[in-house]
Amino acid sequence: MISALKGHLTESLLATIKQSGLDAELPEGAPTPVAWEYPSDPAFGDLSTTLAFGLAKALRRKPREIAMRIAAAGAFSHDLVDRVEVAGAGYLNFFIAKPFWRRLVREILLAGPAYGTADVGASHRVLVEFVSANPTGPLVVVNARAAAVGDAIARLLEAVGYRPYREYYVNDAGNQFRMLALAMEVRCRQLLGEDCLLPEEAYPGEYLIDLAREYLDQQGPDALAMPEPERRDRLGRFAVGRILDWQRASLEAYGVTFDGWFSERELRERGETAQVLDALKARDFLYEYEGALWFRSTLFGDDKDRVLVKGDGEITYFLPDIAYHQDKFARGFEQVIDLWGPDHHGYVPRMQAAMQALGHPPGALRILIVQLVRLMRGTEQVR
């Protein structure tokens, strides 16, 4: 209804330009742009247009003079417009009549939740990835903001005809997983009476003490006698599983439900990182330098090329991230929307470069930055 109102007012303004004689004074082919804005101050009306500024150059007159002439000649429906005022250097401010607002309220009440919905999305599939907190501890306030924003975006997409898929990326591989497993082992050994300290790089959360106790209750002390690779893997998997249960419960209590939880571990096990390397190599976007394998991201606007495989053969965290985003498109999603924290702002150009290098159009991946939030209870920060 608001769009229809703007359309009607635009038609009325164009008719007024003719009625006032301004149309005859305009050079042939001169544009008559009508753009609507919502004034920040109700004293300036409900809708405002800078039409007079757009006509001023062609007519070689002051915008305010043109605006006064339009306001004086305008014959707007009293059911729609209560009055038109000229403000400042030539702004035309429209005050909408009460009958229109009454009709709008009636329309909203009759439509209920369906009001404002549309089908512009034509059922196109959109993947919205958000929150994706590391499975190393409970969710915090910052994650709550990301959850609210991400779910709101998905709901808005649904309302206009898209088919959004809410996804949570689980970082259950790599260095963070190893540090979590290490912390779990230390906590287990401490519970068994061993004199060992938690390394600085390990996660210090005391919640891991409870998880370690639960693990020992289920598996017994002999579980720590396994060879280190298997021992750490089991400890890490157990901790990740329990922490993800906490995170799911928190999100559901918050009113946010995800359609899918995507595992980085499983992505690596399927060989998708190697597939990405093969694809980039086939397109000649990789090169070796000082023993490392580099991605030519500067070809796509990044400020420097990026290492994907280090000289010792270990992959960087960027490679599985590329593989994950490639997987999103391989699953048939036409649009991908990511919500990242401000600490990942510099990561945006390289990821967009990677997607373009793999053949996806520039607009296929949209990355939105969700700013941090800090809540205080008195003088104490609430996490």
Residue pairs with C-beta under 8 A, 6 or more apart in sequence:
1 103
1 104
1 107
2 104
5 47
5 80
5 96
5 100
6 36
6 47
8 77
8 80
9 36
9 47
9 76
9 80
9 81
9 94
10 34
10 36
12 74
12 75
12 76
12 77
13 34
13 49
13 51
13 70
13 74
13 92
14 32
14 34
16 70
16 73
16 74
16 75
17 23
17 26
17 32
17 55
17 70
19 73
19 75
20 69
20 70
20 72
20 73
22 55
22 59
22 66
22 69
22 70
25 59
26 32
26 55
26 58
26 59
27 58
30 55
30 58
31 54
31 58
32 51
32 54
32 55
33 51
33 54
34 49
34 51
35 49
35 50
35 51
36 47
36 48
36 49
37 47
37 48
37 49
37 50
38 46
38 47
38 48
39 45
39 46
39 47
39 48
39 93
44 85
44 87
44 91
44 93
45 85
45 93
45 94
45 95
45 96
46 94
46 95
46 96
47 93
47 94
47 96
48 87
48 91
48 92
48 93
48 94
49 91
49 92
49 94
50 90
50 91
50 92
51 67
51 70
51 92
52 63
52 64
52 66
52 67
52 70
52 90
52 91
52 92
53 63
53 89
53 90
55 63
55 66
56 62
56 63
56 66
56 90
59 66
62 89
62 90
63 89
63 90
64 86
64 88
64 89
64 90
65 90
66 90
67 86
67 90
67 91
67 92
68 86
70 92
71 84
71 85
71 86
71 92
74 84
76 84
76 94
78 97
79 97
79 99
79 100
80 96
80 97
80 99
80 100
81 94
81 95
81 96
81 97
82 95
82 96
82 97
82 98
83 95
84 92
84 93
84 94
84 95
85 92
85 93
85 95
86 92
86 93
87 93
107 115
108 115
116 159
117 159
117 160
117 161
118 159
118 160
118 161
119 160
119 161
120 160
120 161
121 157
121 160
121 161
121 162
121 163
122 161
123 161
123 162
123 163
124 162
124 163
124 334
124 335
125 162
125 163
125 164
125 165
125 332
125 333
125 334
125 335
126 157
126 162
126 163
126 164
126 165
126 333
126 334
126 335
126 336
126 337
127 164
127 165
127 167
127 328
127 331
127 333
127 335
127 336
127 337
128 150
128 153
128 154
128 157
128 164
128 165
128 166
128 167
128 337
128 339
129 150
129 167
129 168
129 169
129 328
129 336
129 337
129 338
129 339
130 146
130 147
130 149
130 150
130 151
130 153
130 166
130 168
130 338
130 339
130 370
131 139
131 143
131 146
131 147
131 150
131 168
131 251
131 256
131 339
132 168
132 169
132 170
132 171
133 139
133 140
133 143
133 247
134 171
134 176
135 170
135 171
135 172
135 180
135 239
135 240
135 243
135 244
135 247
136 176
136 179
136 180
136 203
136 205
136 243
137 203
137 205
137 207
137 243
138 207
138 243
138 246
138 247
138 250
139 246
139 247
139 250
139 251
140 383
141 373
141 374
141 375
141 382
141 383
142 341
142 372
142 373
144 254
144 373
145 370
145 371
145 372
145 373
146 339
146 341
146 370
147 251
147 254
147 256
148 254
148 256
149 339
149 368
149 370
150 166
150 256
150 339
150 370
151 166
151 255
151 256
153 164
153 337
153 339
153 368
154 164
154 166
157 164
158 164
162 335
165 259
165 260
165 333
166 256
166 257
166 258
166 259
166 260
167 258
167 259
167 260
167 261
167 262
167 328
168 258
168 260
168 261
168 262
169 262
169 264
169 324
170 240
170 244
170 261
170 262
170 263
170 264
170 265
171 177
171 264
172 236
172 237
172 240
172 263
172 264
172 265
173 264
173 265
173 268
173 320
174 264
174 317
174 320
175 317
177 236
177 240
177 265
178 232
178 236
179 201
179 202
179 203
180 202
180 203
180 236
180 239
180 240
181 232
181 233
181 235
181 236
181 239
182 199
182 201
182 202
182 232
183 198
183 202
183 203
183 204
183 205
183 208
184 208
184 211
184 212
184 215
184 235
184 236
184 238
184 239
185 224
185 231
185 232
185 235
186 196
186 197
186 198
186 199
186 202
187 198
187 208
187 209
187 211
187 212
188 212
188 215
188 216
188 224
188 235
189 196
189 224
190 196
190 209
190 212
191 209
191 212
191 213
191 216
192 216
192 221
192 224
198 204
208 239
211 238
211 239
211 242
211 243
214 242
215 223
215 235
215 238
215 239
216 223
219 234
223 231
223 234
224 231
225 231
226 234
244 261
251 257
251 258
262 324
262 327
264 320
264 324
267 273
267 320
267 323
267 324
267 327
268 320
272 320
272 323
272 324
272 326
272 327
273 315
273 319
273 320
273 323
275 323
275 326
276 319
276 322
276 323
276 326
276 358
277 286
277 293
277 308
277 309
277 319
279 326
279 358
280 286
280 295
280 308
280 357
280 358
283 357
283 358
283 359
285 295
285 296
285 299
285 357
286 293
286 294
286 295
286 296
286 308
287 293
287 294
287 296
288 294
290 311
291 311
292 307
292 309
292 310
292 311
293 307
293 308
293 309
294 305
294 306
294 307
294 308
295 305
295 306
295 307
295 308
295 318
295 350
295 353
295 354
295 357
296 305
296 357
297 304
297 305
297 306
297 349
297 350
297 353
297 354
297 357
298 304
298 305
299 353
299 357
300 349
300 352
300 353
300 356
300 357
301 349
301 352
301 353
302 349
302 350
302 353
303 349
306 316
306 318
306 350
307 316
307 318
308 315
308 316
308 318
308 319
308 322
309 315
309 316
309 319
310 316
318 350
318 354
321 351
322 351
322 354
322 358
325 336
325 351
325 354
325 355
325 365
326 355
326 358
328 336
329 336
329 355
329 360
329 364
334 364
335 364
335 366
336 364
336 365
336 366
337 366
337 367
337 368
338 365
338 366
338 367
338 368
339 367
339 368
339 369
339 370
340 347
340 348
340 367
340 368
340 369
340 370
341 369
341 370
341 372
342 369
342 370
342 371
342 372
344 369
345 369
348 367
348 369
351 365
351 367
352 362
352 365
352 367
355 364
355 365
356 362
374 381
375 381
375 382
376 382
